[in-house]
């Protein structure tokens, strides 16, 4: 149960990745887009969110696996 939050990453309305994360903790992501620059360690949702926003990506809850 450590990774209980799921998100999708989009760019211009197209899904380009997914994220699973702990609440204010570590995150695991897979993002397949040439303009994405991985923020590296520590791999947290907060660092990822900052990097995505700066590059014009959007992150939102993923309801597709509910």
N, C-alpha and C positions, 0 to 999 in steps of 0.2 A: 503494500500500500504506500510506499514512499513517493511514488510518482503518480499523484492522483489528479493532476490537472492536465488537460489536453487542449492544445491550440493548433490552429492552422495559420500558415503564413501565406499572404497573397501579394502579388505585384500587378497593378493595373487590372484587378479583378480576377486574375488567374492564380489558382492555387499552386504554389511553388515549394511548399514544405510543411513540416509538422513538428510539433514540440510537445514533449511531456515534461512536467515540472513538479517539484515540491512547492509547497507554500513558502515563499521567501527562502528557497533553497536551491539545490542543484537542478539543472535542466539538461535534457538530452534533445538534440535537434538534428534534423535532416533537411537541408535547404538546397535545392538544385536550381540555382540561377547565377549567371556569370557576374552579376553586379553585387552579389552578397559577399561581404568580407567577414569572415568568422572572427568574433572578438576574442577568441581564445579563453584561457583560464583566468579567473575561475568561471566555470560554465554555469552561470546563474541566469534566471529569467530576466532579472533587472538589466544585466549587461547586454543580453541579447536584444531586449526591447529597445534599448538606447541605440544599438547598432542598426537595427531594422528601421527605426524611425528616421535616423539620419540618412539612410540610403533610399527612403521612399517606399519601404515595404509596410504592410499592415499585418498585425497579429490580432487574432480574435479567437474566442472559444470555439472549439471544434465539436459540434453536435452530431457529426456524421457517425460516430461510433457509439452513440448512446443506446 
